[in-house]
Amino acid sequence: MNEFFSAISKALSPYYTEMSIMLMATILVVYGDIINGHVKRLLAPYHFTIRISLFVVLCAFGYGALTLYGAPFLKHVIAYLPWQYQGAGFVAAFMMIGFLAERRRYI
């Protein structure tokens, strides 16, 4: 079984950086509406132009920063797994996000 997990890790290891970006983007797609809902409630009492400006700042810079800094964090978290399980860790993380998306009726 370790050979199987090692083969997965060996095949996926050149792509861990890209996979962590994909994982972060997937998390933001699945949970972005919750973030937007909180921001919408927070900005409700303000003027229209302020709401639009802050929403653009959130989408452009907030989600960009979450992707830029969250992806290396996810890669760092996966790096805590033993080497032979890191590839399977990425696969399991994507499966878990898929399961959570299913529970939120995104699929």
N, C-alpha and C positions, 0 to 999 in steps of 0.2 A: 504494500500500500504506500509506503514511503517513496518507492520509485515512481509511482504514479503522481504523487504530489510534487516530487522533485522535478518531474518532466513538465508539469504545468508551470511551476515557478521558473524553470529554465526557459520555457517558450515565451512566457509573458514578461520576464524581467527587463528586457530592453524597452518595454512600453509602460512601465510603472508610472512615470511622470504623466504621460498622456491619459492613462487610466485613472489616475487620481483627479485630473481635471474633469474627465468625463463623469466620474462619480460625484464630484462637487456640483457640476452642472445639473446632474440628474436630481440630486437632493434639492437644489434650488427650484427646479421645475416642479417637483412634487410638493414642496412646502412654501413656495414663493407666494401663493395666494394667502396663506396665513400671515406672512410678514406684511403683505400689502394691506390686509384687513386691519391689522393693528395700526399701521401707519395712517390708514384712512380714518380710523376713529380718533387718532391723535391729532390729525390735521383738520378735522371737521370744523372747528370753530374759526379757522383762519380764512382770510380773503382768498378768492379764487386764484389769483396770480401767485400767491405764496404757496398754496396747495400744489399747483402745477409745478412750480420751480422746485419745491422740495421732493415731489414725486420723481421728477427727472433726475435730480441729484441722487436719490435713493437707487433708481434703476441703473443709472450710468456708473456712479461711483460706488454705491453701496454693494450692489450685486457684483460689480467688477472686483472690488476689494475682497469680498467674500470668496470669489473664485480664485483670485490671485494668491491670497494668503491661506485660504481654507484647503486648497488642493495640496500644497506642500505639507500642511498639518495632517491631512489624511494619509499621505504617503509615509509620513513619520510614524503615525499610529500603526500602519500595516508593517512597518519595519520592526516593530516590537515582536512580531511573530517570528518563530524560527524560519530560516531561509526556505526550507522545503515547503512550508505552509503559506508563504506570502502570496503566491499566485492563487491558491485556493481561497485565501482571505479576500482578495479582490473579487473573485467570482462569487463568493458568499455574500459580500457586501452588495454587489449588484442584484443578486437574488433577493436579498432582504429589502432593498429599496423597491424592487418590483413587487414584492409581497405587500409592502406598506402602501404602494401606489394602488394596488388592487383593493386593499381595505378602504382607501379613500375614494374608491370608484373612479380612478383615473384610467383604468384599463377596461 
